[in-house]
Amino acid sequence: MTDSERARLVGRALLDDEFRSRLLADPEQAARSLRITLLPREVAGIKRLDPQTLAEVSGQVQQMAGRDGHPGVLW
């Protein structure tokens, strides 16, 4: 996966709760939905992610982005 693809995948996972759930359940299928092909080591890395920690980070990013109903600090 390229740096650009990685940024799209991570960004989508942090800002889209449904996509994040699909990514954690089936990394290859979720990545394919973005036209991204994962290497086996990338799939393994995603499967090692802690869902709770990822959800917490996502909440923080969404808050900073103003997606929680509060003014954003990123834009």
mmCIF file of the N, C-alpha and C atoms, coordinates in Angstrom:
data_MODEL
# 
_entry.id   MODEL 
# 
loop_
_atom_site.group_PDB 
_atom_site.id 
_atom_site.type_symbol 
_atom_site.label_atom_id 
_atom_site.label_alt_id 
_atom_site.label_comp_id 
_atom_site.label_asym_id 
_atom_site.label_entity_id 
_atom_site.label_seq_id 
_atom_site.pdbx_PDB_ins_code 
_atom_site.Cartn_x 
_atom_site.Cartn_y 
_atom_site.Cartn_z 
_atom_site.occupancy 
_atom_site.B_iso_or_equiv 
_atom_site.pdbx_formal_charge 
_atom_site.auth_seq_id 
_atom_site.auth_comp_id 
_atom_site.auth_asym_id 
_atom_site.auth_atom_id 
_atom_site.pdbx_PDB_model_num 
ATOM 1   N N  . MET A 1 1  ? 0.860   -1.168 0.000  1.00 0.00 ? 1  MET A N  1 
ATOM 2   C CA . MET A 1 1  ? 0.000   0.000  0.000  1.00 0.00 ? 1  MET A CA 1 
ATOM 3   C C  . MET A 1 1  ? 0.902   1.225  0.000  1.00 0.00 ? 1  MET A C  1 
ATOM 4   N N  . THR A 1 2  ? 0.511   2.204  -0.808 1.00 0.00 ? 2  THR A N  1 
ATOM 5   C CA . THR A 1 2  ? 1.282   3.441  -0.884 1.00 0.00 ? 2  THR A CA 1 
ATOM 6   C C  . THR A 1 2  ? 0.957   4.337  0.314  1.00 0.00 ? 2  THR A C  1 
ATOM 7   N N  . ASP A 1 3  ? 1.766   5.376  0.505  1.00 0.00 ? 3  ASP A N  1 
ATOM 8   C CA . ASP A 1 3  ? 1.489   6.324  1.593  1.00 0.00 ? 3  ASP A CA 1 
ATOM 9   C C  . ASP A 1 3  ? 0.133   6.988  1.405  1.00 0.00 ? 3  ASP A C  1 
ATOM 10  N N  . SER A 1 4  ? -0.197  7.313  0.179  1.00 0.00 ? 4  SER A N  1 
ATOM 11  C CA . SER A 1 4  ? -1.492  7.940  -0.117 1.00 0.00 ? 4  SER A CA 1 
ATOM 12  C C  . SER A 1 4  ? -2.644  6.991  0.209  1.00 0.00 ? 4  SER A C  1 
ATOM 13  N N  . GLU A 1 5  ? -2.497  5.728  -0.160 1.00 0.00 ? 5  GLU A N  1 
ATOM 14  C CA . GLU A 1 5  ? -3.526  4.729  0.143  1.00 0.00 ? 5  GLU A CA 1 
ATOM 15  C C  . GLU A 1 5  ? -3.649  4.531  1.654  1.00 0.00 ? 5  GLU A C  1 
ATOM 16  N N  . ARG A 1 6  ? -2.526  4.507  2.339  1.00 0.00 ? 6  ARG A N  1 
ATOM 17  C CA . ARG A 1 6  ? -2.532  4.348  3.797  1.00 0.00 ? 6  ARG A CA 1 
ATOM 18  C C  . ARG A 1 6  ? -3.273  5.518  4.448  1.00 0.00 ? 6  ARG A C  1 
ATOM 19  N N  . ALA A 1 7  ? -3.012  6.721  3.959  1.00 0.00 ? 7  ALA A N  1 
ATOM 20  C CA . ALA A 1 7  ? -3.682  7.905  4.503  1.00 0.00 ? 7  ALA A CA 1 
ATOM 21  C C  . ALA A 1 7  ? -5.189  7.828  4.281  1.00 0.00 ? 7  ALA A C  1 
ATOM 22  N N  . ARG A 1 8  ? -5.612  7.383  3.100  1.00 0.00 ? 8  ARG A N  1 
ATOM 23  C CA . ARG A 1 8  ? -7.053  7.250  2.828  1.00 0.00 ? 8  ARG A CA 1 
ATOM 24  C C  . ARG A 1 8  ? -7.689  6.198  3.722  1.00 0.00 ? 8  ARG A C  1 
ATOM 25  N N  . LEU A 1 9  ? -7.021  5.066  3.884  1.00 0.00 ? 9  LEU A N  1 
ATOM 26  C CA . LEU A 1 9  ? -7.554  3.971  4.696  1.00 0.00 ? 9  LEU A CA 1 
ATOM 27  C C  . LEU A 1 9  ? -7.668  4.378  6.163  1.00 0.00 ? 9  LEU A C  1 
ATOM 28  N N  . VAL A 1 10 ? -6.607  4.952  6.698  1.00 0.00 ? 10 VAL A N  1 
ATOM 29  C CA . VAL A 1 10 ? -6.611  5.359  8.104  1.00 0.00 ? 10 VAL A CA 1 
ATOM 30  C C  . VAL A 1 10 ? -7.603  6.493  8.330  1.00 0.00 ? 10 VAL A C  1 
ATOM 31  N N  . GLY A 1 11 ? -7.598  7.466  7.436  1.00 0.00 ? 11 GLY A N  1 
ATOM 32  C CA . GLY A 1 11 ? -8.533  8.577  7.567  1.00 0.00 ? 11 GLY A CA 1 
ATOM 33  C C  . GLY A 1 11 ? -9.974  8.116  7.558  1.00 0.00 ? 11 GLY A C  1 
ATOM 34  N N  . ARG A 1 12 ? -10.280 7.217  6.648  1.00 0.00 ? 12 ARG A N  1 
ATOM 35  C CA . ARG A 1 12 ? -11.652 6.692  6.571  1.00 0.00 ? 12 ARG A CA 1 
ATOM 36  C C  . ARG A 1 12 ? -12.002 5.923  7.842  1.00 0.00 ? 12 ARG A C  1 
ATOM 37  N N  . ALA A 1 13 ? -11.060 5.133  8.342  1.00 0.00 ? 13 ALA A N  1 
ATOM 38  C CA . ALA A 1 13 ? -11.309 4.349  9.558  1.00 0.00 ? 13 ALA A CA 1 
ATOM 39  C C  . ALA A 1 13 ? -11.531 5.253  10.769 1.00 0.00 ? 13 ALA A C  1 
ATOM 40  N N  . LEU A 1 14 ? -10.858 6.382  10.802 1.00 0.00 ? 14 LEU A N  1 
ATOM 41  C CA . LEU A 1 14 ? -10.995 7.285  11.948 1.00 0.00 ? 14 LEU A CA 1 
ATOM 42  C C  . LEU A 1 14 ? -12.263 8.123  11.888 1.00 0.00 ? 14 LEU A C  1 
ATOM 43  N N  . LEU A 1 15 ? -12.740 8.406  10.685 1.00 0.00 ? 15 LEU A N  1 
ATOM 44  C CA . LEU A 1 15 ? -13.886 9.306  10.544 1.00 0.00 ? 15 LEU A CA 1 
ATOM 45  C C  . LEU A 1 15 ? -15.203 8.602  10.229 1.00 0.00 ? 15 LEU A C  1 
ATOM 46  N N  . ASP A 1 16 ? -15.148 7.307  9.928  1.00 0.00 ? 16 ASP A N  1 
ATOM 47  C CA . ASP A 1 16 ? -16.351 6.573  9.521  1.00 0.00 ? 16 ASP A CA 1 
ATOM 48  C C  . ASP A 1 16 ? -16.480 5.319  10.389 1.00 0.00 ? 16 ASP A C  1 
ATOM 49  N N  . ASP A 1 17 ? -17.384 5.366  11.354 1.00 0.00 ? 17 ASP A N  1 
ATOM 50  C CA . ASP A 1 17 ? -17.528 4.256  12.308 1.00 0.00 ? 17 ASP A CA 1 
ATOM 51  C C  . ASP A 1 17 ? -17.883 2.940  11.622 1.00 0.00 ? 17 ASP A C  1 
ATOM 52  N N  . GLU A 1 18 ? -18.757 2.980  10.629 1.00 0.00 ? 18 GLU A N  1 
ATOM 53  C CA . GLU A 1 18 ? -19.154 1.752  9.926  1.00 0.00 ? 18 GLU A CA 1 
ATOM 54  C C  . GLU A 1 18 ? -17.969 1.152  9.167  1.00 0.00 ? 18 GLU A C  1 
ATOM 55  N N  . PHE A 1 19 ? -17.212 2.007  8.483  1.00 0.00 ? 19 PHE A N  1 
ATOM 56  C CA . PHE A 1 19 ? -16.040 1.517  7.762  1.00 0.00 ? 19 PHE A CA 1 
ATOM 57  C C  . PHE A 1 19 ? -15.031 0.921  8.730  1.00 0.00 ? 19 PHE A C  1 
ATOM 58  N N  . ARG A 1 20 ? -14.817 1.587  9.872  1.00 0.00 ? 20 ARG A N  1 
ATOM 59  C CA . ARG A 1 20 ? -13.874 1.070  10.867 1.00 0.00 ? 20 ARG A CA 1 
ATOM 60  C C  . ARG A 1 20 ? -14.271 -0.330 11.315 1.00 0.00 ? 20 ARG A C  1 
ATOM 61  N N  . SER A 1 21 ? -15.557 -0.551 11.545 1.00 0.00 ? 21 SER A N  1 
ATOM 62  C CA . SER A 1 21 ? -16.040 -1.880 11.942 1.00 0.00 ? 21 SER A CA 1 
ATOM 63  C C  . SER A 1 21 ? -15.767 -2.906 10.844 1.00 0.00 ? 21 SER A C  1 
ATOM 64  N N  . ARG A 1 22 ? -16.019 -2.515 9.605  1.00 0.00 ? 22 ARG A N  1 
ATOM 65  C CA . ARG A 1 22 ? -15.766 -3.439 8.482  1.00 0.00 ? 22 ARG A CA 1 
ATOM 66  C C  . ARG A 1 22 ? -14.275 -3.714 8.331  1.00 0.00 ? 22 ARG A C  1 
ATOM 67  N N  . LEU A 1 23 ? -13.454 -2.684 8.537  1.00 0.00 ? 23 LEU A N  1 
ATOM 68  C CA . LEU A 1 23 ? -12.002 -2.856 8.427  1.00 0.00 ? 23 LEU A CA 1 
ATOM 69  C C  . LEU A 1 23 ? -11.486 -3.838 9.471  1.00 0.00 ? 23 LEU A C  1 
ATOM 70  N N  . LEU A 1 24 ? -11.972 -3.710 10.680 1.00 0.00 ? 24 LEU A N  1 
ATOM 71  C CA . LEU A 1 24 ? -11.524 -4.616 11.744 1.00 0.00 ? 24 LEU A CA 1 
ATOM 72  C C  . LEU A 1 24 ? -12.029 -6.038 11.526 1.00 0.00 ? 24 LEU A C  1 
ATOM 73  N N  . ALA A 1 25 ? -13.225 -6.180 10.968 1.00 0.00 ? 25 ALA A N  1 
ATOM 74  C CA . ALA A 1 25 ? -13.802 -7.508 10.738 1.00 0.00 ? 25 ALA A CA 1 
ATOM 75  C C  . ALA A 1 25 ? -13.187 -8.206 9.531  1.00 0.00 ? 25 ALA A C  1 
ATOM 76  N N  . ASP A 1 26 ? -12.923 -7.450 8.469  1.00 0.00 ? 26 ASP A N  1 
ATOM 77  C CA . ASP A 1 26 ? -12.397 -8.026 7.228  1.00 0.00 ? 26 ASP A CA 1 
ATOM 78  C C  . ASP A 1 26 ? -11.541 -6.975 6.524  1.00 0.00 ? 26 ASP A C  1 
ATOM 79  N N  . PRO A 1 27 ? -10.278 -6.855 6.941  1.00 0.00 ? 27 PRO A N  1 
ATOM 80  C CA . PRO A 1 27 ? -9.416  -5.806 6.399  1.00 0.00 ? 27 PRO A CA 1 
ATOM 81  C C  . PRO A 1 27 ? -9.301  -5.812 4.871  1.00 0.00 ? 27 PRO A C  1 
ATOM 82  N N  . GLU A 1 28 ? -9.168  -6.989 4.290  1.00 0.00 ? 28 GLU A N  1 
ATOM 83  C CA . GLU A 1 28 ? -8.984  -7.054 2.841  1.00 0.00 ? 28 GLU A CA 1 
ATOM 84  C C  . GLU A 1 28 ? -10.211 -6.546 2.092  1.00 0.00 ? 28 GLU A C  1 
ATOM 85  N N  . GLN A 1 29 ? -11.399 -6.945 2.528  1.00 0.00 ? 29 GLN A N  1 
ATOM 86  C CA . GLN A 1 29 ? -12.628 -6.514 1.858  1.00 0.00 ? 29 GLN A CA 1 
ATOM 87  C C  . GLN A 1 29 ? -12.828 -5.015 2.026  1.00 0.00 ? 29 GLN A C  1 
ATOM 88  N N  . ALA A 1 30 ? -12.604 -4.508 3.228  1.00 0.00 ? 30 ALA A N  1 
ATOM 89  C CA . ALA A 1 30 ? -12.774 -3.075 3.468  1.00 0.00 ? 30 ALA A CA 1 
ATOM 90  C C  . ALA A 1 30 ? -11.795 -2.271 2.609  1.00 0.00 ? 30 ALA A C  1 
ATOM 91  N N  . ALA A 1 31 ? -10.557 -2.720 2.533  1.00 0.00 ? 31 ALA A N  1 
ATOM 92  C CA . ALA A 1 31 ? -9.565  -2.031 1.709  1.00 0.00 ? 31 ALA A CA 1 
ATOM 93  C C  . ALA A 1 31 ? -9.948  -2.096 0.234  1.00 0.00 ? 31 ALA A C  1 
ATOM 94  N N  . ARG A 1 32 ? -10.420 -3.250 -0.209 1.00 0.00 ? 32 ARG A N  1 
ATOM 95  C CA . ARG A 1 32 ? -10.847 -3.385 -1.608 1.00 0.00 ? 32 ARG A CA 1 
ATOM 96  C C  . ARG A 1 32 ? -11.956 -2.396 -1.947 1.00 0.00 ? 32 ARG A C  1 
ATOM 97  N N  . SER A 1 33 ? -12.829 -2.088 -0.969 1.00 0.00 ? 33 SER A N  1 
ATOM 98  C CA . SER A 1 33 ? -13.911 -1.139 -1.227 1.00 0.00 ? 33 SER A CA 1 
ATOM 99  C C  . SER A 1 33 ? -13.369 0.253  -1.545 1.00 0.00 ? 33 SER A C  1 
ATOM 100 N N  . LEU A 1 34 ? -12.112 0.506  -1.165 1.00 0.00 ? 34 LEU A N  1 
ATOM 101 C CA . LEU A 1 34 ? -11.436 1.762  -1.493 1.00 0.00 ? 34 LEU A CA 1 
ATOM 102 C C  . LEU A 1 34 ? -10.445 1.581  -2.646 1.00 0.00 ? 34 LEU A C  1 
ATOM 103 N N  . ARG A 1 35 ? -10.496 0.401  -3.273 1.00 0.00 ? 35 ARG A N  1 
ATOM 104 C CA . ARG A 1 35 ? -9.574  0.044  -4.365 1.00 0.00 ? 35 ARG A CA 1 
ATOM 105 C C  . ARG A 1 35 ? -8.124  0.026  -3.889 1.00 0.00 ? 35 ARG A C  1 
ATOM 106 N N  . ILE A 1 36 ? -7.940  -0.516 -2.696 1.00 0.00 ? 36 ILE A N  1 
ATOM 107 C CA . ILE A 1 36 ? -6.611  -0.666 -2.101 1.00 0.00 ? 36 ILE A CA 1 
ATOM 108 C C  . ILE A 1 36 ? -6.361  -2.150 -1.880 1.00 0.00 ? 36 ILE A C  1 
ATOM 109 N N  . THR A 1 37 ? -5.191  -2.610 -2.270 1.00 0.00 ? 37 THR A N  1 
ATOM 110 C CA . THR A 1 37 ? -4.790  -3.999 -2.053 1.00 0.00 ? 37 THR A CA 1 
ATOM 111 C C  . THR A 1 37 ? -3.796  -4.037 -0.899 1.00 0.00 ? 37 THR A C  1 
ATOM 112 N N  . LEU A 1 38 ? -4.100  -4.862 0.078  1.00 0.00 ? 38 LEU A N  1 
ATOM 113 C CA . LEU A 1 38 ? -3.228  -4.993 1.250  1.00 0.00 ? 38 LEU A CA 1 
ATOM 114 C C  . LEU A 1 38 ? -2.278  -6.167 1.096  1.00 0.00 ? 38 LEU A C  1 
ATOM 115 N N  . LEU A 1 39 ? -1.055  -5.977 1.554  1.00 0.00 ? 39 LEU A N  1 
ATOM 116 C CA . LEU A 1 39 ? -0.096  -7.078 1.649  1.00 0.00 ? 39 LEU A CA 1 
ATOM 117 C C  . LEU A 1 39 ? -0.439  -7.901 2.886  1.00 0.00 ? 39 LEU A C  1 
ATOM 118 N N  . PRO A 1 40 ? -0.035  -9.170 2.928  1.00 0.00 ? 40 PRO A N  1 
ATOM 119 C CA . PRO A 1 40 ? -0.325  -9.999 4.103  1.00 0.00 ? 40 PRO A CA 1 
ATOM 120 C C  . PRO A 1 40 ? 0.143   -9.362 5.420  1.00 0.00 ? 40 PRO A C  1 
ATOM 121 N N  . ARG A 1 41 ? 1.297   -8.712 5.432  1.00 0.00 ? 41 ARG A N  1 
ATOM 122 C CA . ARG A 1 41 ? 1.788   -8.087 6.664  1.00 0.00 ? 41 ARG A CA 1 
ATOM 123 C C  . ARG A 1 41 ? 0.920   -6.905 7.064  1.00 0.00 ? 41 ARG A C  1 
ATOM 124 N N  . GLU A 1 42 ? 0.311   -6.232 6.093  1.00 0.00 ? 42 GLU A N  1 
ATOM 125 C CA . GLU A 1 42 ? -0.585  -5.115 6.400  1.00 0.00 ? 42 GLU A CA 1 
ATOM 126 C C  . GLU A 1 42 ? -1.899  -5.634 6.996  1.00 0.00 ? 42 GLU A C  1 
ATOM 127 N N  . VAL A 1 43 ? -2.391  -6.733 6.453  1.00 0.00 ? 43 VAL A N  1 
ATOM 128 C CA . VAL A 1 43 ? -3.601  -7.369 7.007  1.00 0.00 ? 43 VAL A CA 1 
ATOM 129 C C  . VAL A 1 43 ? -3.333  -7.790 8.450  1.00 0.00 ? 43 VAL A C  1 
ATOM 130 N N  . ALA A 1 44 ? -2.179  -8.420 8.662  1.00 0.00 ? 44 ALA A N  1 
ATOM 131 C CA . ALA A 1 44 ? -1.826  -8.871 10.010 1.00 0.00 ? 44 ALA A CA 1 
ATOM 132 C C  . ALA A 1 44 ? -1.737  -7.684 10.972 1.00 0.00 ? 44 ALA A C  1 
ATOM 133 N N  . GLY A 1 45 ? -1.176  -6.564 10.521 1.00 0.00 ? 45 GLY A N  1 
ATOM 134 C CA . GLY A 1 45 ? -1.069  -5.377 11.366 1.00 0.00 ? 45 GLY A CA 1 
ATOM 135 C C  . GLY A 1 45 ? -2.436  -4.825 11.739 1.00 0.00 ? 45 GLY A C  1 
ATOM 136 N N  . ILE A 1 46 ? -3.348  -4.805 10.790 1.00 0.00 ? 46 ILE A N  1 
ATOM 137 C CA . ILE A 1 46 ? -4.702  -4.316 11.073 1.00 0.00 ? 46 ILE A CA 1 
ATOM 138 C C  . ILE A 1 46 ? -5.400  -5.244 12.057 1.00 0.00 ? 46 ILE A C  1 
ATOM 139 N N  . LYS A 1 47 ? -5.209  -6.536 11.903 1.00 0.00 ? 47 LYS A N  1 
ATOM 140 C CA . LYS A 1 47 ? -5.854  -7.503 12.806 1.00 0.00 ? 47 LYS A CA 1 
ATOM 141 C C  . LYS A 1 47 ? -5.321  -7.400 14.231 1.00 0.00 ? 47 LYS A C  1 
ATOM 142 N N  . ARG A 1 48 ? -4.126  -6.837 14.400 1.00 0.00 ? 48 ARG A N  1 
ATOM 143 C CA . ARG A 1 48 ? -3.561  -6.661 15.740 1.00 0.00 ? 48 ARG A CA 1 
ATOM 144 C C  . ARG A 1 48 ? -4.061  -5.392 16.438 1.00 0.00 ? 48 ARG A C  1 
ATOM 145 N N  . LEU A 1 49 ? -4.746  -4.528 15.706 1.00 0.00 ? 49 LEU A N  1 
ATOM 146 C CA . LEU A 1 49 ? -5.239  -3.281 16.313 1.00 0.00 ? 49 LEU A CA 1 
ATOM 147 C C  . LEU A 1 49 ? -6.253  -3.577 17.402 1.00 0.00 ? 49 LEU A C  1 
ATOM 148 N N  . ASP A 1 50 ? -6.197  -2.794 18.469 1.00 0.00 ? 50 ASP A N  1 
ATOM 149 C CA . ASP A 1 50 ? -7.157  -2.913 19.552 1.00 0.00 ? 50 ASP A CA 1 
ATOM 150 C C  . ASP A 1 50 ? -8.385  -2.078 19.200 1.00 0.00 ? 50 ASP A C  1 
ATOM 151 N N  . PRO A 1 51 ? -9.555  -2.707 19.021 1.00 0.00 ? 51 PRO A N  1 
ATOM 152 C CA . PRO A 1 51 ? -10.755 -1.963 18.620 1.00 0.00 ? 51 PRO A CA 1 
ATOM 153 C C  . PRO A 1 51 ? -11.117 -0.831 19.571 1.00 0.00 ? 51 PRO A C  1 
ATOM 154 N N  . GLN A 1 52 ? -10.943 -1.024 20.862 1.00 0.00 ? 52 GLN A N  1 
ATOM 155 C CA . GLN A 1 52 ? -11.292 0.009  21.838 1.00 0.00 ? 52 GLN A CA 1 
ATOM 156 C C  . GLN A 1 52 ? -10.388 1.227  21.700 1.00 0.00 ? 52 GLN A C  1 
ATOM 157 N N  . THR A 1 53 ? -9.106  0.988  21.565 1.00 0.00 ? 53 THR A N  1 
ATOM 158 C CA . THR A 1 53 ? -8.160  2.093  21.404 1.00 0.00 ? 53 THR A CA 1 
ATOM 159 C C  . THR A 1 53 ? -8.438  2.844  20.108 1.00 0.00 ? 53 THR A C  1 
ATOM 160 N N  . LEU A 1 54 ? -8.710  2.110  19.040 1.00 0.00 ? 54 LEU A N  1 
ATOM 161 C CA . LEU A 1 54 ? -9.018  2.735  17.761 1.00 0.00 ? 54 LEU A CA 1 
ATOM 162 C C  . LEU A 1 54 ? -10.283 3.583  17.859 1.00 0.00 ? 54 LEU A C  1 
ATOM 163 N N  . ALA A 1 55 ? -11.284 3.094  18.564 1.00 0.00 ? 55 ALA A N  1 
ATOM 164 C CA . ALA A 1 55 ? -12.527 3.852  18.750 1.00 0.00 ? 55 ALA A CA 1 
ATOM 165 C C  . ALA A 1 55 ? -12.266 5.128  19.553 1.00 0.00 ? 55 ALA A C  1 
ATOM 166 N N  . GLU A 1 56 ? -11.422 5.036  20.559 1.00 0.00 ? 56 GLU A N  1 
ATOM 167 C CA . GLU A 1 56 ? -11.093 6.222  21.366 1.00 0.00 ? 56 GLU A CA 1 
ATOM 168 C C  . GLU A 1 56 ? -10.354 7.267  20.530 1.00 0.00 ? 56 GLU A C  1 
ATOM 169 N N  . VAL A 1 57 ? -9.383  6.824  19.754 1.00 0.00 ? 57 VAL A N  1 
ATOM 170 C CA . VAL A 1 57 ? -8.640  7.747  18.889 1.00 0.00 ? 57 VAL A CA 1 
ATOM 171 C C  . VAL A 1 57 ? -9.591  8.354  17.862 1.00 0.00 ? 57 VAL A C  1 
ATOM 172 N N  . SER A 1 58 ? -10.469 7.540  17.317 1.00 0.00 ? 58 SER A N  1 
ATOM 173 C CA . SER A 1 58 ? -11.453 8.023  16.354 1.00 0.00 ? 58 SER A CA 1 
ATOM 174 C C  . SER A 1 58 ? -12.323 9.120  16.960 1.00 0.00 ? 58 SER A C  1 
ATOM 175 N N  . GLY A 1 59 ? -12.778 8.905  18.174 1.00 0.00 ? 59 GLY A N  1 
ATOM 176 C CA . GLY A 1 59 ? -13.588 9.906  18.848 1.00 0.00 ? 59 GLY A CA 1 
ATOM 177 C C  . GLY A 1 59 ? -12.848 11.220 19.020 1.00 0.00 ? 59 GLY A C  1 
ATOM 178 N N  . GLN A 1 60 ? -11.573 11.136 19.357 1.00 0.00 ? 60 GLN A N  1 
ATOM 179 C CA . GLN A 1 60 ? -10.760 12.341 19.518 1.00 0.00 ? 60 GLN A CA 1 
ATOM 180 C C  . GLN A 1 60 ? -10.586 13.063 18.186 1.00 0.00 ? 60 GLN A C  1 
ATOM 181 N N  . VAL A 1 61 ? -10.321 12.292 17.131 1.00 0.00 ? 61 VAL A N  1 
ATOM 182 C CA . VAL A 1 61 ? -10.149 12.898 15.803 1.00 0.00 ? 61 VAL A CA 1 
ATOM 183 C C  . VAL A 1 61 ? -11.457 13.522 15.338 1.00 0.00 ? 61 VAL A C  1 
ATOM 184 N N  . GLN A 1 62 ? -12.570 12.831 15.540 1.00 0.00 ? 62 GLN A N  1 
ATOM 185 C CA . GLN A 1 62 ? -13.858 13.380 15.127 1.00 0.00 ? 62 GLN A CA 1 
ATOM 186 C C  . GLN A 1 62 ? -14.184 14.657 15.900 1.00 0.00 ? 62 GLN A C  1 
ATOM 187 N N  . GLN A 1 63 ? -13.823 14.700 17.162 1.00 0.00 ? 63 GLN A N  1 
ATOM 188 C CA . GLN A 1 63 ? -14.040 15.906 17.960 1.00 0.00 ? 63 GLN A CA 1 
ATOM 189 C C  . GLN A 1 63 ? -13.197 17.053 17.411 1.00 0.00 ? 63 GLN A C  1 
ATOM 190 N N  . MET A 1 64 ? -11.927 16.782 17.118 1.00 0.00 ? 64 MET A N  1 
ATOM 191 C CA . MET A 1 64 ? -11.047 17.811 16.574 1.00 0.00 ? 64 MET A CA 1 
ATOM 192 C C  . MET A 1 64 ? -11.531 18.293 15.215 1.00 0.00 ? 64 MET A C  1 
ATOM 193 N N  . ALA A 1 65 ? -12.147 17.384 14.454 1.00 0.00 ? 65 ALA A N  1 
ATOM 194 C CA . ALA A 1 65 ? -12.631 17.722 13.116 1.00 0.00 ? 65 ALA A CA 1 
ATOM 195 C C  . ALA A 1 65 ? -14.003 18.379 13.152 1.00 0.00 ? 65 ALA A C  1 
ATOM 196 N N  . GLY A 1 66 ? -14.596 18.480 14.340 1.00 0.00 ? 66 GLY A N  1 
ATOM 197 C CA . GLY A 1 66 ? -15.894 19.104 14.454 1.00 0.00 ? 66 GLY A CA 1 
ATOM 198 C C  . GLY A 1 66 ? -17.042 18.207 14.050 1.00 0.00 ? 66 GLY A C  1 
ATOM 199 N N  . ARG A 1 67 ? -16.805 16.897 13.972 1.00 0.00 ? 67 ARG A N  1 
ATOM 200 C CA . ARG A 1 67 ? -17.852 15.961 13.564 1.00 0.00 ? 67 ARG A CA 1 
ATOM 201 C C  . ARG A 1 67 ? -18.718 15.508 14.722 1.00 0.00 ? 67 ARG A C  1 
ATOM 202 N N  . ASP A 1 68 ? -18.489 16.050 15.888 1.00 0.00 ? 68 ASP A N  1 
ATOM 203 C CA . ASP A 1 68 ? -19.283 15.675 17.059 1.00 0.00 ? 68 ASP A CA 1 
ATOM 204 C C  . ASP A 1 68 ? -20.269 16.774 17.427 1.00 0.00 ? 68 ASP A C  1 
ATOM 205 N N  . GLY A 1 69 ? -20.445 17.735 16.524 1.00 0.00 ? 69 GLY A N  1 
ATOM 206 C CA . GLY A 1 69 ? -21.368 18.832 16.784 1.00 0.00 ? 69 GLY A CA 1 
ATOM 207 C C  . GLY A 1 69 ? -20.720 20.051 17.399 1.00 0.00 ? 69 GLY A C  1 
ATOM 208 N N  . HIS A 1 70 ? -19.434 19.970 17.698 1.00 0.00 ? 70 HIS A N  1 
ATOM 209 C CA . HIS A 1 70 ? -18.690 21.103 18.258 1.00 0.00 ? 70 HIS A CA 1 
ATOM 210 C C  . HIS A 1 70 ? -17.779 21.682 17.180 1.00 0.00 ? 70 HIS A C  1 
ATOM 211 N N  . PRO A 1 71 ? -17.436 22.949 17.292 1.00 0.00 ? 71 PRO A N  1 
ATOM 212 C CA . PRO A 1 71 ? -16.544 23.544 16.292 1.00 0.00 ? 71 PRO A CA 1 
ATOM 213 C C  . PRO A 1 71 ? -15.233 22.780 16.181 1.00 0.00 ? 71 PRO A C  1 
ATOM 214 N N  . GLY A 1 72 ? -14.787 22.571 14.975 1.00 0.00 ? 72 GLY A N  1 
ATOM 215 C CA . GLY A 1 72 ? -13.541 21.834 14.744 1.00 0.00 ? 72 GLY A CA 1 
ATOM 216 C C  . GLY A 1 72 ? -12.317 22.724 14.842 1.00 0.00 ? 72 GLY A C  1 
ATOM 217 N N  . VAL A 1 73 ? -11.202 22.105 15.160 1.00 0.00 ? 73 VAL A N  1 
ATOM 218 C CA . VAL A 1 73 ? -9.948  22.837 15.223 1.00 0.00 ? 73 VAL A CA 1 
ATOM 219 C C  . VAL A 1 73 ? -9.045  22.481 14.035 1.00 0.00 ? 73 VAL A C  1 
ATOM 220 N N  . LEU A 1 74 ? -9.459  21.515 13.210 1.00 0.00 ? 74 LEU A N  1 
ATOM 221 C CA . LEU A 1 74 ? -8.643  21.129 12.074 1.00 0.00 ? 74 LEU A CA 1 
ATOM 222 C C  . LEU A 1 74 ? -8.957  21.980 10.841 1.00 0.00 ? 74 LEU A C  1 
ATOM 223 N N  . TRP A 1 75 ? -10.173 22.543 10.777 1.00 0.00 ? 75 TRP A N  1 
ATOM 224 C CA . TRP A 1 75 ? -10.542 23.396 9.651  1.00 0.00 ? 75 TRP A CA 1 
ATOM 225 C C  . TRP A 1 75 ? -11.458 24.479 10.062 1.00 0.00 ? 75 TRP A C  1 
# 
